[in-house]
C-alpha cells in the first residue's frame, strides 16, 4: 500500500527536487506569476502557501523555516513585508492555477500559477463598478449633447433657411467636366492601330495594281 508517500517525484532525486521547488518558490514570490507544467504548479501551490503563512506569523522561528524554501533575501523580505500585509485577512488560498492547454512537442499540460490579488490585478467587483460608472457618464454626456443640439435648432430663425436659396429665374451654371487625358497604354494602342490600318491600305493598293494594271 502507498501510505505516507504523497508528492510527485518528477523523475528527479530528492536533492534535485528540493532545489527545483526552492527556485520556483523564489520566482513566484518575486514575479507573482510564472508559467510551468500543470503537475509542477499543483505541487508548488502548497509550498508557496506554507511560506506565505510563515510570513504572516512574523517570528524569527518562522523566518528560519521560510529560508528553507526561499533562495533570495529580497523575496524573503517581501514575504514578511508586503505579502503578509496583503493576506492578513485571508485564511489561506493565496495562489491560483490557470490551465493553458498542452505544450507543443511533448504535449505536456501547461498552466499559469499566480498570487491572488497580485500587483496590477484589480478585483472583478471593482472592474464592474468602474465600467458601470463610465457607461453612466457616457449616457449623461450624450443626453446633454442632444439637448444642446435641440436648443440650437429651435433658436435658428426660419429666414435663415430661405436666405441661401436662389430665385427661380437664376439657374445654376453647369461647368463642363474636364476631359480626362487617355493613359499611356491607351495612346500606344491607338498609335499602333493607326499604323496597322495604313499598312493594310498600302498592301491593298499594291494588290489592286498588280491584278488590274498588269
HELIX and SHEET records of a PDB file:
HELIX    1   1 UNK A   14  UNK A   31  1                                  18    
HELIX    2   2 UNK A   38  UNK A   57  1                                  20    
HELIX    3   3 UNK A   60  UNK A   66  1                                   7    
HELIX    4   4 UNK A   73  UNK A   78  1                                   6    
HELIX    5   5 UNK A   79  UNK A   83  3                                   5    
HELIX    6   6 UNK A   84  UNK A   86  1                                   3    
HELIX    7   7 UNK A  124  UNK A  155  1                                  32    
HELIX    8   8 UNK A  159  UNK A  163  1                                   5    
HELIX    9   9 UNK A  184  UNK A  212  1                                  29    
SHEET    1   A 3 UNK A  33  UNK A  37  0                                        
SHEET    2   A 3 UNK A 109  UNK A 115 -1                                        
SHEET    3   A 3 UNK A  95  UNK A 102 -1                                        
END                                                                             
